[in-house]
Amino acid sequence: MAPAVRERIESDPYCATLGIELRALEPGSATTALTVTDDLVNFHGTPHGGAIYSLADAAFAAASNSHGETAVALETNISYLSAVEVGSTILATATETHLTRRTAEYEVVLTTEGDGERLATFRGRVYRP
C-alpha cells in the first residue's frame, strides 16, 4: 500500500476532532481506536452513540479506501450491544467481506481494548466509482 493512502486517511479532520486514531491499515482492513473522555458521553454518562458510530465509520472508511481508489458509503447500520465507562479505549476493526469492481462490503467489530468485550457491530457497503 502506498504511504500516500495512509497519510490521506490519517489527515481526516473530523477524526482528529474526536480523537480517533488509525492503529492499523492493510488492503481491505483497518483498525481505529478511541479513548472515551467526559466530552464524549451522553446524559446517561455512557459513550454517545454518535461517537461510537463515528469510530466504526472511520474504520469502515479507512478499510474501504485502503486499495487507493475512492470508495463512498452506500449504506450502513450499527447494532449497539454494550456500553463502557469513561477512560476505556474502544477498538473498531473493519474487515472486507465482499469486493467487486464497483462495490464492496465491510463488517466492523467494536471491542474494548484489553479484554476484547464486544460492544457493537457495524456493517457497511460502498460504491467504488
N, C-alpha and C positions, 0 to 999 in steps of 0.2 A: 504494500500500500504506500502511496506517495505521501511524504511528510506534509505536503500542502493540504491534503484531505484532512488529516488530523488537526492541523493548525486552523483550518476554516471552521471545523466543528467546535474546537475549543474556544473560538472567538465569539461565541454566542452571547450577546449582552444580557438577554433575559436570564439565562442560566447563571451568569456571573452575579446578577442582582439577587437571585435566590440563594446562591452559594452551592449550586450543583457543580460537581466535579466529574470530569471524564476520567475514569480509572483504567479502562481497557478498551481497545478498538482493534478489531480484526475484520476482514471481509465478511459481512453478514452478521456480525455480532458486536455488542458493546456493553459496557458496564458503567453506570453512573452512580454517584453517591451524594447523599445529602444528610448533614447532621441537623437534627431538629432543634431549633432555637425558639426562645419565647415569642419571637415575632412571626413564627410560622404556625402557631396554634390557633384553634377556634375558641369559641366561648365555653366549650366543654373542657378546654385545657389539653386537648389532643391535637395531633397534626391536622391541619386543614386539608380537606380532600383535594383542593386545588393544588396544594404544594406536592402532595403525593402523586397526583396525576401529572404534574409538570415534570417530576423526576422520571416517571415512566416514559413520558413523551420525549424527554431528552435522550434516553437510551434508545428508544424507537427511531428517532430522527438520526442519531449517530449511526446505528446499525444499518438503516436503510440507505444512507448516503455514503456508507463506507466503501462502496465499489468505485467511487469517484464520479458517479453520474448523479444528476439531480433526481431526487425522489420526493414526492409531496404526498401528504396524507389524503386518503380517500375516505376512510372511516376508522374509528377507534372505539374501544369500550374498556371499562375497568370494573373489576369486582373487588371491593374492599373486604378484607377478611378479619383484620385485627388492627389495633392501634398500638402506638408506642409512646414512651414518655419523652419529655424534653431531655436533650443530651444524647439520645440514641442516634446512631447512624444507620441510615437505610440504604441498601444497595438495590439497584434496578438492573437486571441482566436481560438484555434483549437477544433473542435468537431468531434467525431467519428460518422459517418453516416451509416456505414455498417461494420460488423465484422463477419468473418468466421474463421475456423480453420487455414487457410493458408494465407488469405489476409484480408485487411481492407481498408476502405476509410475514408477520412477526409476532412472537409471544414474548412478553416481558414479565419476569417474575420478580417481585419485590420482597426482599427479606431483610431481617435485621443483621447488621454486621456482628459477627461473634457467634451467636447461637443459631443463626440461619432460620429463625422463625419466619414462616411465610405470612406476609402482610396483605398482599394484593396480587391480582393477576390482570394484566393489561394485554389486549390484542389489537393489532392494527394492520391495515392494508395500505399500500402506497401505489401511486402511479409513477411510472418512470418514462417521462416524455422523450 
